[in-house]
Amino acid sequence: MTEIKNEILTGERALYGSESLKITDCIFENGESPLKECKDIMIDGSMFKWKYPLWYCRNISVKKAHGLKWQGQACGTLTVSMPRTA
């Protein structure tokens, strides 16, 4: 598992299609869908400032993230494990 820590990530789809990442204390600034189509990702203490951060992701564990909403509610701890539908 690759760790990304204390980074400021910018741009559309900053980590598109990544696998097996641990993202800690990072800020995702401008750019939609920074983690689109990623899988096996652990997120802790990070902030998302733009839209659709977890679009089509699979096996995602989120703890202490800011700026995420799940079905209209702010996230605390969230584990997402969904198959992608065609």
Backbone as CSV, one residue per row, in Angstrom:
resi,resn,N_x,N_y,N_z,CA_x,CA_y,CA_z,C_x,C_y,C_z
1,MET,0.850,-1.176,0.000,0.000,0.000,0.000,0.896,1.240,0.000
2,THR,0.639,2.141,-0.924,1.397,3.385,-1.031,0.750,4.444,-0.150
3,GLU,1.547,5.196,0.596,1.009,6.250,1.460,1.262,7.623,0.846
4,ILE,0.211,8.435,0.861,0.304,9.837,0.460,-0.062,10.633,1.698
5,LYS,0.847,11.465,2.179,0.650,12.143,3.459,1.015,13.623,3.343
6,ASN,0.163,14.465,3.955,0.413,15.917,4.023,0.653,16.550,2.651
7,GLU,-0.158,16.165,1.676,-0.031,16.704,0.316,-1.222,17.606,0.007
8,ILE,-1.019,18.559,-0.884,-2.107,19.336,-1.461,-2.215,18.880,-2.906
9,LEU,-3.353,18.271,-3.238,-3.557,17.700,-4.564,-4.548,18.568,-5.327
10,THR,-4.230,18.909,-6.558,-5.084,19.788,-7.352,-5.332,19.184,-8.725
11,GLY,-6.321,19.730,-9.371,-6.613,19.319,-10.738,-7.675,18.242,-10.804
12,GLU,-8.319,18.195,-11.942,-9.376,17.218,-12.166,-8.795,15.810,-12.170
13,ARG,-9.435,14.929,-11.392,-9.052,13.505,-11.299,-7.585,13.328,-10.909
14,ALA,-7.204,13.989,-9.835,-5.800,14.023,-9.382,-5.175,12.640,-9.207
15,LEU,-5.932,11.684,-8.693,-5.391,10.333,-8.480,-6.228,9.289,-9.216
16,TYR,-6.759,9.645,-10.360,-7.667,8.802,-11.135,-7.150,7.365,-11.276
17,GLY,-8.035,6.408,-10.954,-7.728,5.001,-11.174,-6.682,4.400,-10.252
18,SER,-6.316,5.100,-9.208,-5.286,4.577,-8.289,-5.815,3.388,-7.499
19,GLU,-4.903,2.562,-7.050,-5.247,1.393,-6.239,-4.318,1.306,-5.045
20,SER,-4.851,0.760,-3.966,-4.071,0.444,-2.780,-3.293,1.651,-2.243
21,LEU,-4.057,2.695,-1.848,-3.452,3.903,-1.290,-3.928,4.149,0.128
22,LYS,-3.057,4.722,0.932,-3.423,5.266,2.233,-3.194,6.771,2.126
23,ILE,-4.280,7.546,2.243,-4.221,8.994,2.085,-4.462,9.624,3.446
24,THR,-3.461,10.317,3.981,-3.533,10.865,5.336,-3.242,12.361,5.323
25,ASP,-4.132,13.113,5.973,-3.942,14.559,6.164,-3.627,15.298,4.862
26,CYS,-4.384,15.003,3.824,-4.206,15.660,2.532,-5.371,16.606,2.251
27,ILE,-5.145,17.545,1.351,-6.180,18.460,0.902,-6.331,18.296,-0.603
28,PHE,-7.558,18.003,-1.023,-7.882,17.926,-2.441,-8.549,19.240,-2.809
29,GLU,-7.853,20.079,-3.541,-8.386,21.395,-3.882,-9.155,21.319,-5.192
30,ASN,-9.022,22.331,-6.035,-9.849,22.422,-7.234,-9.715,21.189,-8.128
31,GLY,-10.806,20.848,-8.767,-10.827,19.707,-9.676,-11.817,18.652,-9.226
32,GLU,-12.744,18.312,-10.115,-13.751,17.299,-9.800,-13.150,15.900,-9.773
33,SER,-13.820,15.021,-9.057,-13.557,13.585,-9.063,-12.091,13.215,-8.837
34,PRO,-11.471,13.702,-7.760,-10.040,13.438,-7.581,-9.686,11.959,-7.426
35,LEU,-10.640,11.152,-6.949,-10.350,9.728,-6.753,-11.238,8.842,-7.630
36,LYS,-11.681,9.357,-8.758,-12.587,8.604,-9.630,-11.989,7.259,-10.013
37,GLU,-12.822,6.218,-9.909,-12.487,4.855,-10.300,-11.306,4.272,-9.524
38,CYS,-11.085,4.741,-8.300,-10.040,4.179,-7.443,-10.584,2.985,-6.673
39,LYS,-9.688,2.154,-6.178,-10.133,1.048,-5.333,-9.080,0.749,-4.272
40,ASP,-9.569,0.162,-3.179,-8.724,-0.212,-2.040,-7.984,1.006,-1.481
41,ILE,-8.764,2.009,-1.053,-8.221,3.279,-0.582,-8.625,3.504,0.876
42,MET,-7.671,3.923,1.698,-7.940,4.330,3.082,-7.684,5.832,3.168
43,ILE,-8.682,6.578,3.675,-8.559,8.030,3.786,-8.726,8.410,5.250
44,ASP,-7.795,9.194,5.785,-7.868,9.612,7.181,-7.398,11.065,7.300
45,GLY,-8.220,11.889,7.923,-7.837,13.264,8.216,-7.643,14.137,6.994
46,SER,-8.385,13.907,5.938,-8.204,14.670,4.703,-9.402,15.565,4.423
47,MET,-9.214,16.524,3.502,-10.254,17.487,3.176,-10.484,17.512,1.666
48,PHE,-11.769,17.539,1.304,-12.159,17.605,-0.107,-12.885,18.919,-0.335
49,LYS,-12.398,19.723,-1.276,-12.968,21.052,-1.509,-13.758,21.145,-2.808
50,TRP,-13.935,20.049,-3.525,-14.646,20.108,-4.789,-15.614,18.952,-4.905
51,LYS,-16.258,18.788,-6.049,-17.348,17.837,-6.226,-16.884,16.417,-6.547
52,TYR,-17.745,15.476,-6.199,-17.642,14.064,-6.583,-16.314,13.395,-6.232
53,PRO,-15.845,13.503,-5.004,-14.521,12.963,-4.683,-14.394,11.445,-4.812
54,LEU,-15.469,10.705,-4.586,-15.372,9.244,-4.610,-16.212,8.620,-5.724
55,TRP,-16.241,9.245,-6.862,-17.065,8.819,-7.986,-16.594,7.460,-8.506
56,TYR,-17.475,6.470,-8.495,-17.201,5.108,-8.977,-16.046,4.421,-8.253
57,CYS,-15.858,4.717,-6.980,-14.804,4.068,-6.199,-15.304,2.758,-5.598
58,ARG,-14.366,1.875,-5.289,-14.699,0.602,-4.650,-13.752,0.341,-3.486
59,ASN,-14.309,-0.234,-2.444,-13.551,-0.602,-1.248,-12.777,0.593,-0.683
60,ILE,-13.542,1.586,-0.241,-12.985,2.828,0.293,-13.302,2.908,1.782
61,SER,-12.317,3.214,2.588,-12.511,3.429,4.018,-12.174,4.883,4.324
62,VAL,-13.144,5.603,4.917,-12.956,7.027,5.190,-13.127,7.290,6.677
63,LYS,-12.149,7.982,7.254,-12.217,8.354,8.665,-11.736,9.797,8.786
64,LYS,-12.487,10.624,9.470,-12.110,12.025,9.712,-11.835,12.805,8.438
65,ALA,-12.756,12.773,7.502,-12.608,13.561,6.282,-13.587,14.725,6.312
66,HIS,-13.189,15.853,5.770,-14.028,17.040,5.710,-14.422,17.292,4.262
67,GLY,-15.657,17.735,4.083,-16.117,18.074,2.747,-16.765,16.920,2.021
68,LEU,-16.875,15.761,2.663,-17.556,14.623,2.046,-18.995,14.582,2.529
69,LYS,-19.882,14.241,1.630,-21.277,14.020,2.013,-21.715,12.680,1.467
70,TRP,-22.488,11.986,2.230,-23.015,10.694,1.805,-24.523,10.769,1.935
71,GLN,-25.213,10.698,0.839,-26.665,10.818,0.790,-27.127,12.078,1.524
72,GLY,-26.436,13.194,1.278,-26.824,14.483,1.815,-26.365,14.759,3.233
73,GLN,-25.684,13.819,3.870,-25.219,13.996,5.246,-23.690,14.042,5.262
74,ALA,-23.139,14.866,6.144,-21.682,14.912,6.297,-21.197,13.572,6.833
75,CYS,-20.031,13.141,6.394,-19.487,11.842,6.804,-18.668,11.961,8.078
76,GLY,-18.801,10.996,8.934,-17.895,10.796,10.050,-16.952,9.699,9.600
77,THR,-17.235,8.467,9.996,-16.486,7.308,9.505,-17.381,6.590,8.515
78,LEU,-16.849,6.259,7.382,-17.629,5.649,6.312,-16.787,4.593,5.637
79,THR,-17.361,3.439,5.445,-16.702,2.413,4.626,-17.604,2.148,3.439
80,VAL,-17.058,2.286,2.254,-17.815,2.097,1.035,-17.229,0.898,0.311
81,SER,-18.038,-0.049,0.014,-17.602,-1.209,-0.751,-18.721,-1.562,-1.719
82,MET,-18.671,-0.996,-2.909,-19.744,-1.180,-3.866,-19.172,-1.627,-5.200
83,PRO,-19.824,-2.579,-5.839,-19.401,-2.923,-7.190,-19.814,-1.830,-8.155
84,ARG,-19.024,-1.595,-9.141,-19.375,-0.586,-10.146,-20.387,-1.202,-11.099
85,THR,-21.438,-0.461,-11.341,-22.433,-0.943,-12.286,-22.202,-0.313,-13.639
86,ALA,-22.523,-1.039,-14.660,-22.286,-0.546,-16.028,-23.303,0.481,-16.431
